[in-house]
């Protein structure tokens, strides 16, 4: 079951990278640096970009390796 979750997460990451047009190695964003703008589909099918929230609301971007995965 954990293998399926890991495989799904990997495929989701590959899909996300393809949607963002990532063709080079990404560099880390340091604490306090401005996050690069990106656009993704919402749950309703509309496109939402990070820049839409600039100056309006705080935005939390969280990345994680898997649900309930042992460390």
C-alpha positions as CSV (number, residue, x, y, z in Angstrom):
1,X,0.0,0.0,0.0
2,X,2.9,2.4,0.8
3,X,4.4,1.6,-2.6
4,X,1.2,2.6,-4.3
5,X,1.2,5.9,-2.5
6,X,4.8,6.6,-3.3
7,X,4.3,5.8,-6.9
8,X,1.2,8.0,-7.1
9,X,3.1,10.9,-5.4
10,X,6.0,10.5,-7.8
11,X,3.7,10.5,-10.8
12,X,1.9,13.6,-9.4
13,X,5.2,15.3,-9.1
14,X,6.1,14.5,-12.7
15,X,2.8,15.7,-13.9
16,X,3.1,19.0,-11.9
17,X,6.6,19.5,-13.2
18,X,5.3,19.0,-16.8
19,X,2.4,21.4,-16.2
20,X,4.8,24.1,-14.9
21,X,7.2,23.5,-17.9
22,X,10.1,22.7,-15.7
23,X,13.0,21.7,-17.9
24,X,15.9,22.5,-15.7
25,X,17.0,21.7,-12.2
26,X,15.1,23.8,-9.7
27,X,17.0,25.7,-7.1
28,X,15.9,26.1,-3.5
29,X,14.1,29.2,-2.3
30,X,15.7,30.5,0.9
31,X,13.6,31.6,3.9
32,X,12.4,35.1,3.3
33,X,12.8,35.0,-0.5
34,X,9.9,35.7,-2.8
35,X,8.4,32.5,-4.2
36,X,8.3,32.3,-8.0
37,X,4.9,32.7,-9.6
38,X,3.1,29.6,-10.9
39,X,-0.3,28.7,-12.2
40,X,-2.2,25.5,-11.5
41,X,-5.8,24.4,-12.1
42,X,-8.2,24.7,-9.1
43,X,-10.6,22.1,-7.9
44,X,-13.3,23.9,-10.0
45,X,-11.1,23.8,-13.2
46,X,-10.2,27.5,-13.2
47,X,-6.6,28.5,-13.3
48,X,-5.2,30.1,-10.2
49,X,-1.8,31.7,-9.9
50,X,0.2,32.7,-6.9
51,X,0.4,36.3,-8.1
52,X,-3.4,36.6,-7.7
53,X,-3.0,36.6,-3.9
54,X,-0.1,39.1,-3.8
55,X,-0.8,41.8,-1.3
56,X,-4.3,40.3,-0.5
57,X,-3.8,37.2,1.7
58,X,-1.0,35.2,3.2
59,X,-0.3,32.0,1.2
60,X,1.1,28.8,2.7
61,X,2.8,26.5,0.2
62,X,3.4,23.1,1.7
63,X,5.3,20.2,0.1
64,X,5.4,16.8,1.7
65,X,6.7,13.3,0.9
66,X,3.7,11.3,1.6
67,X,0.7,10.8,4.0
68,X,1.6,8.9,7.1
69,X,4.9,7.7,5.7
70,X,7.4,6.6,8.4
71,X,10.4,8.7,8.8
